[in-house]
Amino acid sequence: MPEQQILVLDPTATDPDAEHQALRERGPATLVDILGVRAWSVSDPALLKRLLTSKDVSKDGRAHWPAFAETVPTWPLALWVAVENMFTAYGANHSRLRRMVVPAFSARRTAALQPDIEALVTGILDALDAFPAGATVDLREHLAYPLPIAVIGKLMGVPADRRTEFRTVVDNVFATHLSAEEQAANTAALYGLLDALIETKRTEPGEDMTSLLIATRDDEGDGSALSHAELRDTLLLMISAGYETTVNVIDQAVTALLTDPEQLGHLRAGRAHWSDLVEETLRHEPAVKHLPLRYALTDIHLPDGRTIAAGEAILASYAAANRHPDWHGESADRFDLTRPAKDHLAFGHGVHFCLGAPLARLEVATALQQLFDRFPDIRLAVPAGELRLLPTLISNGHQALPVHLRPDAR
């Protein structure tokens, strides 16, 4: 097969749909440039699921990526491959780290959070109700952000007066338009906040996951349960993944309904359920478009005859895979709540499947149902074409979501 020119991914996500289509057209996997790093973008869902469950693919760059040492000092996305938590762990080490976090996201604990989530949504909508008729309201700022930040903040024990600081630095973790120097400064600020949280919870523990992880570590005399770096990076993972992705799903679900009245009609008429909206949004507009990085432990032969060589990096291109016609037919690009099968990879696949998926689904469904019940005449305040995407090839949402909650009374 002739060698393809490397596709340079747009760090500002000017036209992600066209880029994802280009990835699919280049075969099951293709070489891409992601901010100066060469990787194999995998957009074929069958191949991607196989690689995500293969023992021949690792997320541990220190151990299995020969380019790790030379790349990390200057790559803007260094944090995505250099953190020491279950996100970048492999094998038994991943099992050890994941096992410590699993209790926080058990089915019982998630179900117990439902009354709190419903109350939070009601309070947020009460605040929205205070806006005058005809006013323009940014729903990303006033609904999509505050709900998941409040939920994960309570779960992790982040004080309410520090959550805005965490939001700012976590948002920048997902940015791909910042320089390596800007990202390094952001990482330092983020770790400063995490160290302060750890110190606070060590001296004043509470009924939260941060206190529990600290106690687990400190109860081990040799510190073997979690190193300080692992503790800090585990908190980073739980706080960032616990809110940023949920923000995007709420944002994209509202956008989908307000730009396609037929889909909202399916919900109103009972032809679709709010859970259908959550799943079709996750399929059609996953919160994370591309997820850096994985690494081949051995040569991996592709269906088209090419080979991912041992040591090469792999990029999971979830957004492109979710709309692959081999998976969802010729209508894969269409948002359709009545689609019989809404399978997707928005939460990953295999041992790294997102632990917080049930909690995210609960938050999104609760927020959407209450929003459209409370404001049945809600509509976009600008033409859909004027909505601006976040300038990142990782996170999938809008910079703002301006709406009119109710018609102007005049």
C-alpha positions in Angstrom: 0.0 0.0 0.0 1.5 3.5 -0.9 2.7 5.6 2.0 0.2 8.2 3.1 1.2 11.8 4.0 0.9 12.4 7.7 -2.4 14.2 8.5 -1.7 17.2 10.8 -4.6 17.4 13.3 -5.9 20.9 13.9 -5.2 22.0 17.5 -8.0 24.6 17.3 -10.7 22.2 16.0 -11.8 24.5 13.2 -13.8 21.8 11.4 -13.7 18.5 13.4 -16.4 16.8 11.5 -14.4 17.1 8.2 -11.3 16.0 10.0 -12.9 12.9 11.4 -14.3 12.1 8.0 -10.8 12.4 6.6 -9.5 10.0 9.2 -12.1 7.4 8.3 -11.3 7.7 4.6 -7.7 7.0 5.2 -8.4 3.5 6.6 -8.7 1.8 10.0 -5.7 3.7 11.3 -3.5 6.5 9.8 -0.5 8.4 10.9 -1.2 11.8 12.3 0.7 14.7 13.8 -0.7 15.8 17.2 1.1 19.0 18.2 4.3 17.7 16.8 4.1 14.1 18.0 3.6 11.3 15.4 0.9 8.8 16.3 -1.5 6.3 14.7 -5.0 7.6 14.9 -7.4 4.7 15.1 -10.9 5.5 13.8 -12.2 2.1 12.9 -14.4 1.0 15.8 -13.7 -2.8 15.5 -9.9 -2.2 15.4 -10.1 0.4 18.2 -12.0 -1.9 20.5 -9.5 -4.7 19.8 -6.5 -2.4 20.6 -8.2 -1.0 23.7 -8.5 -4.6 25.1 -5.2 -5.9 23.9 -2.3 -6.7 26.3 0.0 -5.7 23.5 -1.1 -2.0 23.9 -0.1 0.0 27.0 -0.8 3.4 28.4 2.5 3.6 30.3 4.6 5.9 28.3 7.5 5.8 30.7 7.8 2.0 30.2 6.7 1.5 26.6 7.2 4.7 24.6 10.8 5.2 23.5 10.1 8.8 22.6 8.8 9.6 26.2 11.9 11.2 27.7 12.6 13.5 24.7 9.0 14.4 24.1 7.7 15.3 27.6 9.9 18.4 28.3 8.6 20.3 25.2 5.2 18.8 24.3 2.1 20.9 25.3 0.2 17.7 26.1 2.9 16.3 28.4 0.5 16.0 31.3 -1.7 13.5 29.4 1.2 11.0 29.2 3.3 11.9 32.3 0.7 11.7 35.1 1.1 8.8 37.5 -2.4 7.4 38.0 -4.6 4.7 36.6 -5.0 6.8 33.4 -1.5 6.0 32.4 -1.0 2.7 34.2 -0.6 -0.8 32.7 -1.3 -4.3 33.9 -1.1 -5.0 37.6 -0.2 -1.4 38.4 -3.4 -0.2 36.7 -5.5 -2.7 38.7 -3.8 -1.6 42.0 -4.6 2.1 41.3 -8.1 1.5 40.0 -9.1 -0.7 42.9 -8.6 2.2 45.3 -11.0 4.5 43.4 -13.7 2.0 42.6 -15.7 2.3 45.9 -16.4 6.0 45.2 -18.3 5.2 42.0 -20.1 2.0 43.1 -23.7 1.6 41.9 -24.9 2.1 45.5 -23.0 5.3 46.0 -24.1 6.7 42.6 -27.8 5.9 43.3 -27.5 7.6 46.7 -26.4 10.8 45.0 -29.6 11.1 43.0 -31.5 13.2 45.5 -28.6 15.5 45.8 -28.2 15.8 42.1 -32.0 16.5 41.7 -31.8 19.2 44.4 -28.7 20.8 42.8 -30.4 20.9 39.4 -33.6 22.4 40.9 -31.5 25.1 42.6 -29.6 25.9 39.4 -32.9 26.2 37.4 -34.4 28.4 40.2 -31.5 30.8 39.6 -32.1 30.7 35.8 -35.8 31.5 36.5 -34.7 34.8 37.9 -33.5 36.0 34.4 -36.1 38.2 32.8 -38.1 36.9 29.8 -36.2 37.5 26.6 -32.8 37.7 28.3 -29.9 35.9 26.7 -28.5 33.2 29.1 -25.3 31.2 28.6 -26.4 27.7 29.5 -22.8 26.3 29.4 -21.9 28.8 32.1 -25.1 28.7 34.1 -26.1 25.0 33.9 -23.5 22.8 32.2 -20.6 24.0 34.4 -22.1 24.4 37.9 -23.8 21.0 38.2 -20.8 18.7 37.6 -18.5 21.0 39.5 -20.8 20.9 42.5 -21.2 17.1 42.3 -17.5 16.2 41.9 -16.5 18.9 44.4 -18.7 17.4 47.1 -17.5 13.9 46.2 -13.8 14.9 46.4 -14.2 17.4 49.2 -13.1 20.4 47.2 -14.2 23.5 49.2 -16.8 25.5 47.4 -14.7 28.7 47.4 -11.8 26.8 45.6 -13.8 25.2 42.8 -13.6 28.2 40.4 -9.8 28.0 40.7 -9.8 24.3 39.9 -12.2 24.9 37.0 -9.7 27.4 35.4 -6.7 25.1 35.5 -8.6 22.0 34.6 -10.1 23.7 31.5 -6.6 24.5 30.4 -5.5 20.8 30.7 -7.9 20.1 27.8 -6.7 23.1 25.7 -4.5 22.3 22.7 -3.9 25.8 21.5 -1.6 26.7 24.4 2.2 26.6 24.2 4.4 24.1 26.1 5.4 27.0 28.4 1.8 28.0 29.1 0.8 24.4 29.8 3.8 24.0 32.1 2.7 27.0 34.1 -0.9 25.7 34.2 0.4 22.3 35.5 2.3 24.0 38.2 -0.7 26.0 39.3 -2.9 22.9 39.2 -0.4 20.9 41.3 -0.3 23.8 43.8 -4.1 23.6 44.3 -3.9 19.8 44.6 -1.1 19.9 47.2 -3.1 22.5 49.2 -6.2 20.2 49.1 -4.2 17.2 50.3 -2.7 19.2 53.1 -6.1 20.5 54.2 -7.7 17.1 54.1 -4.7 15.5 56.0 -5.2 17.9 58.9 -9.0 18.2 58.6 -10.3 15.0 57.1 -14.0 14.7 56.0 -16.4 12.2 54.5 -15.0 12.6 51.0 -12.8 10.6 48.6 -9.8 12.8 49.0 -9.7 12.1 52.8 -10.2 8.4 52.1 -7.3 8.2 49.7 -5.0 10.1 52.0 -6.0 7.8 54.9 -5.4 4.7 52.7 -2.0 6.0 51.8 -1.0 7.1 55.3 -2.2 3.9 56.9 0.5 2.0 55.0 3.7 2.5 57.0 5.9 2.2 53.9 3.7 4.4 51.7 3.2 1.5 49.3 -0.5 2.1 48.8 0.0 5.4 46.9 3.1 7.5 46.3 2.5 11.2 46.7 2.7 11.6 43.0 0.1 8.9 42.5 -2.2 10.4 45.2 -2.0 13.8 43.6 -2.4 12.6 40.0 -5.4 10.4 41.1 -7.1 13.4 42.5 -6.3 15.3 39.3 -7.9 12.5 37.2 -11.0 12.3 39.3 -11.6 16.0 39.5 -10.9 16.8 35.8 -12.7 13.7 34.3 -15.5 14.2 36.8 -16.6 17.5 35.5 -15.1 18.6 32.2 -16.6 15.7 30.2 -20.1 16.1 31.8 -20.1 19.8 31.0 -19.6 18.9 27.3 -22.4 16.3 27.2 -25.0 18.6 28.7 -23.8 21.4 26.3 -24.0 19.1 23.2 -27.4 17.5 24.2 -29.0 20.9 24.6 -27.5 22.1 21.3 -28.8 19.0 19.5 -32.4 19.5 20.7 -32.5 23.2 20.0 -31.1 22.8 16.4 -33.4 19.8 15.5 -37.0 20.3 16.7 -37.9 16.8 15.3 -35.7 15.2 18.0 -37.3 17.3 20.8 -40.7 16.3 19.4 -39.7 12.6 19.8 -39.1 13.3 23.5 -42.3 15.3 24.0 -44.4 12.6 22.3 -42.8 9.7 24.2 -41.1 8.2 21.2 -37.8 8.6 22.9 -36.6 8.7 26.5 -34.1 11.1 28.1 -31.7 8.2 28.4 -31.9 8.0 24.6 -30.8 11.6 24.4 -27.9 10.9 26.7 -26.7 7.9 24.7 -27.2 9.5 21.2 -25.3 12.6 22.4 -22.5 10.4 23.6 -22.4 8.7 20.3 -22.8 11.6 18.0 -20.8 14.2 20.0 -18.6 12.4 22.5 -17.2 14.7 25.2 -13.6 13.7 24.2 -12.8 13.6 20.5 -9.2 12.2 20.7 -7.6 10.7 23.8 -3.7 10.7 24.0 -1.9 8.2 24.1 -1.3 4.5 24.0 1.7 2.5 22.8 2.3 -0.7 20.9 4.3 -3.3 22.8 4.8 -5.4 19.7 4.3 -5.0 16.0 0.5 -4.7 15.3 -0.6 -5.7 11.8 -3.5 -3.7 10.5 -6.3 -5.0 8.2 -5.0 -3.0 5.3 -1.5 -4.5 5.4 0.2 -1.7 7.3 1.9 -2.2 10.6 2.0 -0.2 13.8 5.5 -0.8 14.9 6.5 -1.7 18.5 7.0 1.5 20.5 4.8 3.7 18.3 2.1 5.9 19.8 -1.6 5.3 19.3 -4.3 7.9 19.4 -7.9 6.7 20.2 -10.1 8.8 17.9 -13.4 8.2 19.6 -15.4 10.9 17.7 -14.4 9.5 14.3 -15.1 5.9 15.4 -18.5 6.7 16.9 -19.8 7.8 13.5 -18.2 5.1 11.4 -20.6 3.8 8.8 -19.4 0.2 9.4 -20.9 0.6 12.9 -24.0 2.8 12.4 -24.6 2.6 8.7 -25.0 5.4 6.2 -26.9 7.5 8.7 -24.1 7.5 11.2 -23.6 11.2 10.9 -27.2 12.0 11.7 -28.3 12.7 15.2 -31.4 10.4 15.8 -33.0 9.6 19.1 -35.0 6.8 17.6 -31.9 5.0 16.3 -32.2 1.4 17.5 -28.6 1.0 18.5 -26.6 3.9 20.0 -23.5 2.0 20.9 -20.4 4.2 21.4 -16.9 4.5 22.8 -17.5 7.8 24.6 -16.4 6.3 27.9 -13.7 4.2 26.5 -13.5 0.4 26.4 -11.9 -2.4 28.3 -10.0 -2.0 31.6 -9.8 1.7 31.2 -13.5 2.2 30.8 -14.6 5.3 32.7 -15.6 4.6 36.3 -17.7 7.7 36.5 -19.9 6.8 33.5 -23.1 6.0 35.6 -22.7 9.2 37.6 -22.2 11.3 34.4 -25.3 9.7 32.8 -27.4 10.4 35.9 -26.3 14.1 36.0 -26.9 14.7 32.3 -30.3 13.0 32.2 -31.5 14.8 35.4 -30.3 18.2 34.1 -31.9 17.8 30.7 -35.3 16.6 31.8 -35.7 19.3 34.4 -34.4 22.0 32.0 -36.9 21.2 29.2 -39.8 20.7 31.7 -39.1 24.0 33.4 -38.5 26.0 30.2 -40.6 24.4 27.4 -40.1 27.4 25.1 -36.3 27.5 25.3 -34.5 28.3 22.1 -31.1 29.3 20.8 -30.4 33.0 21.1 -28.1 32.9 18.0 -28.1 31.0 14.7 -26.6 27.5 15.2 -23.8 28.4 12.8 -22.6 31.1 15.1 -21.9 28.7 18.0 -18.1 28.5 18.4 -16.4 25.3 19.3 -13.8 25.1 22.0 -10.3 25.5 20.4 -9.1 22.0 21.3 -8.8 18.6 19.6 -9.5 16.8 22.8 -12.6 18.4 24.5 -15.8 18.6 22.5 -18.1 21.5 23.4 -18.9 25.1 22.7 -17.3 28.2 24.1 -20.8 29.4 25.0 -24.3 28.3 24.6 -26.6 31.4 24.5 -30.3 30.7 24.8 -33.6 32.5 25.5 -35.3 30.5 28.3 -38.7 32.0 27.6 -40.1 34.4 25.0 -39.9 38.1 25.6 -43.2 39.1 27.2 -43.5 42.3 25.2 
